[in-house]
Amino acid sequence: MGLIAEFQLSSPDLPLTDAVAAVPDVTLYIERILVIDPDRPVVLCRAVGADDGFLEALAADPTVDTYATIDDGNGEGSAMYRIKLRNPPLPIYRKYVELGTTPLGGIVTVDGWWGRARFPDRDALAEYRAFCTDRGSAFKLERLTRESSTDDPPFGLTDEQYEALVTAHEAGYFAVPREASTEVVGDRLGISAPSASERLRRGIDRLLENAL
C-alpha cells in the first residue's frame, strides 16, 4: 500500500505559474496528465475565472509549448484546455516518473500549486520534498494518509466504525424520522447504547474528515 500526500508548492519555476500570475483571478484544475513524454507532459485542465487575456498569458508562459481550447464553456468563465508543457526549470512530473509516483490531481493558483499524489513509501515522499526544496520551491505537506487495501474499510474507518455505520444505516438510525435508537444499534452490535453512540460519532467524524 502506498501513501496519499496532499501538499502545497510555491516557486516561480513551477509550470503554468506565469500564466496564472498574469491573470490572478484564474484557477487551473489539472484533471488529467497524458504521458507522451515525461519531460513534456500534456495536461488537460479546466480554467475557472479565465478571460480572453488568459490565452495570451498561456502563449507568453515559458513552460507552455502548445495549447488548444477543448471546451470554451460558452463564455461562462470556465474553459477546458489541452496544454503541452516544455521541460520547466522545476520538472516536477519527471521526478514523479523517477519515483514511481502517481499524480492524482493538481490546482494552480496565483499562490502556487496544490497537489495530491500517491507515493510508494515515505522515502519516496522525502526524496520528492528534498528535490523541490533543493531547487528553491517551498514545500508544505498538508495531509498524509495510508492508502487502504481493497479489504480495508473505506475513508480510513476502523472495522468497528464501519460496522457501526452500516448497522445503523440498515436499522434506520439515519432515516427521517429516525427508525432506530442507539439502544437498537447497540443491541445489534452487542455493545451498550453509549458505546454505540460514541462509535457512530467517531465514525461519522472520520468519514467527514476523509471525504470532504
N, C-alpha and C positions, 0 to 999 in steps of 0.2 A: 504494500500500500504506500502511496506517495503522500506528499504534503500539499495542501492548498494554501497558497500565500496570497494575501492582498496587501499591496504596498503602493507607496507614492514615490515618484521620481521627479526630480526637478533639475533641469540643466538646459541651457540654450542649445546644446548639441543634440538633443533628442529629436527624432523625426517629427515633422509636421508642427513643431513649436513655433517656427517663424510665421507660418500661415495663420495659426490661431492667434498669435500675438498681434498680427496685423488687423485682425477682426476680433477684438476681445469678447464680443458678445456670443461668439460661436462656441459650441461644444461638439467635439467629434466623438462619436461612439464607434469603436472598432468592433465590427460584427463578425468578420472572418478574415483569416490570413491565408492566401494561396501560396503554396510552397513551389514556386517556379525556380527561383534562385535565392538561396539563403541570404546572400549579400544584397539582393534587390527584391525583397518580397513585395507581393501585390496585396494591398489591403482593401477590403470592402468596408466602407464606413458611412455612417449617417451623420450629417452635419445639421445640428439644430441651432436656429438663430442665424443661419447664414444669409447673406445678401449677395448682390451682384459683385461686390468687391471681394468676396471670398475666392472666386475663380482667379482673379488677378493675384491674390495672395498665394494661391497654390502654384501659379506659374512662376512666382518670384521665390518660392521656398527652395533653397539649395538641396534639400533632401528629397525633393519630388522630381522624378524623371518624367512620367507622363500621368495624365489623369483624364477621366471621362465621367460625364454625368450619366448615371444609370436611371435615376428617377428624380425629377426636379421638384416633386412634392406639390405640384400645381400652384407654386408660388406661395405656399403656406409656411415658409420658413424652415422647412425640413427637406433635405435632399440627400440622395444616396450617390456616393462616388466610388469609382474604381481607381485606386491610386497605386502606381508603381513607384517604389522608393529607390532612390540611389543609395549606395553604401554610405550611411551617415557617419559623422565623427564618433558617435557613440552607438555602435552596431548592436543594439540590444537583441535583435532577432537572431543574429549569428551566434550570440552567446547562448540563447535558448537552445539552438540546434546542437551546439557542442556539449551542453549539459544534459541533453535528453529531456528538456523541459517542454511542457505543452502550454502555450498561452491560452487562456480561457476567456479573455475579454480585456478591453482597454478603453479608457476615456482620456481624451486630450483636452485640456482647458488652458487658459492663459496662465494658470498656476503650475502647469506641468502635466505629467502623466499619472493616472491611476491605473494600476494593472492587477490582474488576477491570473495566476498561473499554477500549474501542477508541477512540483519539483520532485525528483526521485527520492531525495532524502535531505537531511539538514546540511550535509556537507555541500551539496549542490546549491542550496539556497545561500549558504555562507560565501561560496565562491562567486555566485552571481552578484551578491551585495558588494563584495570586495571589488569585483570587476567594474561596477558602476561608480563606486566611491573613488576608486583609484583614478578614474577619468573625470573627476570633478562633479559628479552628479550627487545630489543629496538623496539618500535612500531612507525611507521611513516605513518600517514594517507595521501595517495596521492590524493584521489579523493572520493567525496561522492555525490551521486545523488539519487533523489527520484524515486522509481520505478513507471512507468506510469501505469495507469489503461488501460484496453483494449479500452476504449473510448477516451483516450488521443492521440494526435498526437505522432508519434514515434520520437526517438532520441532527446527528450527534446524540440522539436519545439513548439512554440506557435501556437494557432489556425490560427492566421493571417499569420505567416510564412509558415505553412503547406499549407494553401490555395493558397498563392502566388506562392510557388514552383510547386504545382500541376497545377495551371492555366498556369504558364509559360511553363511547360513541354508540356501540351496539345496544347498550342498555337504555339509551335515550337521554343520557345525562346532559347532552348539549342541545337537545331539542327545545323548541319554543312552542308551548310551555314545556318546562322540564318534566321528563317522564320517569326519572330515576334519581334517587338521592345518593349522597356519598355513602350512606349505610348500605344501599343496594350494591353499589360498585365495590365497596369493601367486602361484602359477603361473597361476591363472585371471585374476588381476588384472594380471599382467605385472610384478610387483614382488617384492622379496625377502621371505622369511618374517618377518624382524624388522620390516620396514616394514609388512607386513600386520598383524602383531600390534599395532604402535603405532596404526595407523589404526583397528583394531577397538576398542582400549581407548578412544581418544579419541571414537569414535562412540558407544560404549556410555555413556561419561560424559556426553556431550552429550544423548543420548536420555533418560537418567535425570534430568538436570538440568531438562529442559524438560517432562517427562511427569509427574513427581511433585510 
